[in-house]
């Protein structure tokens, strides 16, 4: 893919019909999807291009994207391999990012990519001692060009962080502690701490007092209240794969007993799950589970 192609992607982002302008006259951090448009929601992929391709081709999703009443919502963190021993491997990150760029060019305004904590070249983005953001930047400089890197960085920095519609909200990591208003979400880059939280917060799994980077049911309720949303709205996030549950499908519904709060993870070691939101939440898997043989 050439630098000019990514410039085209960034141009589409600037003209987004679903993103109200912020006070700086740029597309804001909030995406407002009309109720007649149905989202196909894909969780964190972490460079698993095979899962994304399977989701796109599964159950008529490609045909859906050719229609005007569907959008693809990617929850962020499509890049950076998260498999043990593969944290420095960046070839797959470039491949999946370019594939997403191709989707954006093919389906303008029907692919919504939310910013996750890994959608950055920041040298502080470190996993097990490996600065994945910096590693990815250096890999792109080696394999592409400095202008290519500049356009990718513009893409990352301009991404929205929150989706709202009539019956649901979607973000990468989780709600901000205490919630945010619509205007604050539109102007999220003016609130660095809240911006950070939307990309990094994790659910408080242990039911104790949440830390400053954790959220609980109260924060979900406050978010919905400040957005004037119904209390039973769907609240969908990624970022926090609860592998300790023993479930490897990639979907955790009504997480920790919080009704309608769902975590979606679509990367490696999952069944490539995704949601479609029609009148109700529809759950799909693009990978068939392996058949288990029981010995008796």
Number of C-alpha atoms within 10 A of each C-alpha: 13 11 17 12 16 24 18 16 22 22 12 15 23 16 13 18 15 18 20 18 17 19 12 9 8 15 23 27 26 26 24 16 19 12 15 12 16 20 24 23 23 27 29 29 28 22 26 23 22 14 22 26 15 16 24 20 13 15 13 10 18 13 12 17 20 13 13 13 14 20 24 23 23 28 30 30 26 30 27 27 23 17 14 7 9 10 18 18 17 20 16 17 23 21 16 22 16 16 16 19 20 16 17 22 18 14 16 17 17 24 22 25 24 26 27 27 19 22 22 23 20 17 13 12 17 15 13 9 8 14 17 26 23 17 21 23 20 17 19 19 15 10 11 15 14 15 15 20 20 15 19 23 16 15 21 19 14 19 22 25 27 28 23 19 19 14 17 21 23 24 26 32 29 29 34 25 22 14 20 19 15 17 15 18 25 23 21 23 19 14 11 9 11 20 18 17 21 25 26 20 23 24 22 16 13 8 9 8 10 15 12 11 16 20 24 22 17 14 18 21 20 20 23 23 15 13 17 11 19 13 15 13 18 23 24 25 26 29 25 18 20 18 11 7 8 7 12 16 18 25 26 20 15 15 16 16 9 14 15 17 22 18 25 27 28 30 27 20 12 19 21 29 24 23 19 20 17 14 9 9 12 11 12 16 21 20 15 8 10 7 6 6 6 5 4 3
